[in-house]
Amino acid sequence: PSDTFVSVDASTLHSCGITDTDEVKCWGVAGEQGQVDHTPTSTGWAVIGAAGSNNCAIDTAGGLAFWGNDDDNRSIPPGGTGYVEVAGGVSFLCANDSVGTVTCWGELAHGVRDGPGVLLDGLSAGNHMCGIRPGDRTAVCWGYDNAGQTAPPSDAFDVVTAGQHHSCGLRTDGTLTCWGSNHVGESSPPSGAF
């Protein structure tokens, strides 16, 4: 699309973004789930999360809206306002409010529903979830764990990302570290500061 975007998120076969006029735009494979075709036409959107064949957006009042795949109650986000972040995993979504309380919905296998029990920001989702504690900037990961991808080091991070079987983080000193599966080198980042 030719619009100017302020944020963007990509899923398996489609992507969505928020424009500088607070509109949601999605593109890619439309599919039967409506993840591209049923995009809201109103304005007033602030945050977007694309996950599998579904999407979730946060409006400027902090309310959640969902469209796309309706399996496993993914189309029923929690009510209320005050949400500031949303991240979509393989078959679930999680959002946090301005305090950092995390709420998840959808297919919540492998302990994603249990949540971390701590306040977080910087949410990222794959087959599992990760986030950062606002105070000491340490990472917390939870959910599906077959290779140690939910066991981050105790470093301070600016960003963490959750993949399928591994996770990575950008430390506050600008260096990278990854944990979990290293089957094809996915947990062996280059050295140096970024």
C-alpha positions as CSV (number, residue, x, y, z in Angstrom):
1,P,0.0,0.0,0.0
2,S,1.1,3.6,-0.6
3,D,-0.1,5.0,2.7
4,T,2.3,6.3,5.4
5,F,2.4,3.9,8.4
6,V,3.3,4.4,12.0
7,S,3.3,0.7,12.9
8,V,3.1,-2.6,11.2
9,D,2.9,-6.3,12.1
10,A,3.3,-9.4,9.9
11,S,1.9,-12.8,10.2
12,T,2.3,-16.0,8.1
13,L,0.6,-14.9,4.9
14,H,-0.6,-11.3,5.5
15,S,0.4,-8.1,7.2
16,C,-1.4,-5.2,8.7
17,G,-0.5,-1.6,9.7
18,I,-1.8,1.5,11.3
19,T,-1.5,4.6,9.0
20,D,-0.7,8.1,10.1
21,T,-4.4,8.9,9.9
22,D,-5.2,6.1,12.4
23,E,-6.7,3.7,9.9
24,V,-6.0,-0.1,9.7
25,K,-4.8,-1.5,6.4
26,C,-4.2,-5.2,5.8
27,W,-2.7,-6.9,2.7
28,G,-1.6,-10.3,1.6
29,V,-3.6,-13.6,1.3
30,A,-7.2,-12.8,2.2
31,G,-8.2,-16.4,2.8
32,E,-11.5,-17.7,4.1
33,Q,-11.0,-16.2,7.6
34,G,-11.4,-12.5,6.7
35,Q,-8.0,-11.4,8.1
36,V,-7.6,-9.0,5.1
37,D,-11.2,-8.6,3.8
38,H,-12.9,-7.8,7.2
39,T,-10.5,-5.0,8.3
40,P,-12.3,-2.2,10.2
41,T,-13.0,0.8,7.9
42,S,-13.3,3.3,10.8
43,T,-10.4,5.5,12.1
44,G,-9.1,5.9,15.6
45,W,-6.7,2.9,15.8
46,A,-3.4,3.0,17.7
47,V,-1.9,-0.5,17.8
48,I,-2.1,-3.6,15.5
49,G,-1.3,-7.3,16.1
50,A,-1.3,-9.9,13.3
51,A,-1.4,-13.6,14.3
52,G,-1.9,-16.6,12.1
53,S,-5.1,-15.9,10.2
54,N,-6.4,-13.3,12.6
55,N,-5.8,-9.7,13.8
56,C,-6.4,-7.6,16.8
57,A,-6.3,-3.8,17.0
58,I,-6.4,-1.4,19.9
59,D,-8.3,1.8,19.4
60,T,-7.2,5.2,20.8
61,A,-9.3,4.6,23.9
62,G,-7.5,1.3,24.6
63,G,-10.4,-1.0,23.5
64,L,-9.7,-4.2,21.6
65,A,-11.2,-5.2,18.3
66,F,-10.7,-8.6,16.5
67,W,-11.3,-10.0,13.0
68,G,-10.3,-13.1,11.2
69,N,-10.1,-16.7,12.4
70,D,-12.8,-17.5,15.0
71,D,-11.3,-20.8,16.1
72,D,-10.7,-21.3,19.9
73,N,-12.5,-18.1,20.9
74,R,-9.9,-15.9,19.3
75,S,-12.7,-13.5,18.3
76,I,-13.7,-12.8,21.9
77,P,-11.0,-10.5,23.3
78,P,-11.4,-9.2,26.9
79,G,-13.6,-6.2,27.4
80,G,-12.6,-2.9,28.9
81,T,-10.2,-0.2,27.9
82,G,-6.7,0.8,28.8
83,Y,-4.9,-1.7,26.6
84,V,-1.6,-0.5,25.1
85,E,0.0,-3.6,23.5
86,V,-1.2,-6.7,21.7
87,A,0.8,-9.6,20.4
88,G,-0.4,-12.6,18.5
89,G,1.0,-16.1,18.7
90,V,0.3,-19.3,16.7
91,S,-3.3,-19.6,17.9
92,F,-3.7,-17.1,20.7
93,L,-3.4,-13.4,21.4
94,C,-2.2,-11.5,24.5
95,A,-2.6,-7.8,25.4
96,N,-1.4,-5.7,28.3
97,D,-2.8,-2.6,29.8
98,S,-1.1,0.6,30.8
99,V,-0.2,-0.9,34.2
100,G,1.4,-3.9,32.5
101,T,-1.2,-6.6,33.4
102,V,-1.2,-9.3,30.7
103,T,-4.4,-11.0,29.5
104,C,-4.4,-13.8,26.9
105,W,-7.2,-15.5,25.0
106,G,-7.7,-18.1,22.2
107,E,-6.1,-21.5,22.2
108,L,-4.2,-21.3,25.4
109,A,-2.4,-24.6,25.5
110,H,1.1,-25.0,26.9
111,G,0.5,-22.6,29.8
112,V,0.0,-19.4,27.9
113,R,-3.3,-18.8,29.8
114,D,-1.4,-18.9,33.1
115,G,0.5,-15.8,32.2
116,P,3.6,-14.6,33.9
117,G,2.1,-13.2,37.0
118,V,4.2,-10.1,36.7
119,L,3.7,-6.7,35.0
120,L,5.3,-6.6,31.5
121,D,5.8,-4.4,28.5
122,G,7.4,-5.2,25.1
123,L,5.2,-8.3,24.4
124,S,6.2,-10.7,21.7
125,A,4.5,-13.9,20.7
126,G,5.5,-17.0,18.7
127,N,4.7,-20.5,20.0
128,H,5.2,-18.9,23.4
129,M,5.1,-15.4,24.9
130,C,7.9,-13.1,26.1
131,G,7.9,-9.6,27.7
132,I,10.1,-7.3,29.7
133,R,9.7,-6.3,33.4
134,P,9.5,-2.5,33.4
135,G,11.6,-2.0,36.5
136,D,14.8,-4.1,36.0
137,R,14.3,-4.7,32.3
138,T,14.7,-8.5,32.7
139,A,12.9,-10.8,30.3
140,V,10.0,-13.2,31.2
141,C,8.9,-15.9,28.8
142,W,6.1,-18.5,29.3
143,G,4.1,-21.1,27.5
144,Y,5.2,-23.8,25.1
145,D,8.8,-24.9,25.9
146,N,10.5,-27.8,24.2
147,A,14.0,-26.4,24.0
148,G,14.5,-23.8,26.7
149,Q,12.9,-21.0,24.8
150,T,11.1,-19.8,27.9
151,A,14.3,-19.6,30.1
152,P,15.9,-16.2,29.4
153,P,19.2,-15.1,30.9
154,S,19.0,-12.6,33.7
155,D,20.3,-9.7,31.5
156,A,18.6,-6.3,31.1
157,F,16.8,-6.0,27.8
158,D,15.5,-3.2,25.5
159,V,13.6,-5.7,23.3
160,V,12.8,-9.4,23.4
161,T,11.3,-11.5,20.6
162,A,9.6,-14.9,20.8
163,G,10.1,-17.3,17.9
164,Q,8.8,-20.8,17.4
165,H,11.4,-22.8,19.4
166,H,13.8,-20.0,20.4
167,S,13.8,-16.4,21.7
168,C,16.2,-13.5,21.3
169,G,16.8,-10.3,23.1
170,L,18.6,-7.0,22.5
171,R,20.4,-6.2,25.8
172,T,20.5,-2.6,27.1
173,D,24.2,-2.5,26.0
174,G,23.2,-3.1,22.4
175,T,24.4,-6.8,22.2
176,L,22.2,-9.7,21.2
177,T,21.6,-13.0,23.0
178,C,19.3,-15.9,22.1
179,W,18.1,-19.0,24.0
180,G,16.2,-22.2,23.1
181,S,16.7,-24.3,20.0
182,N,19.9,-23.8,18.1
183,H,19.2,-26.5,15.5
184,V,20.1,-24.3,12.5
185,G,22.0,-21.5,14.3
186,E,18.9,-19.5,15.3
187,S,20.2,-19.0,18.8
188,S,23.8,-18.0,17.7
189,P,23.5,-14.3,16.9
190,P,26.4,-12.2,15.6
191,S,28.6,-10.5,18.1
192,G,28.9,-6.7,18.5
193,A,26.5,-3.9,19.4
194,F,23.4,-3.1,17.3
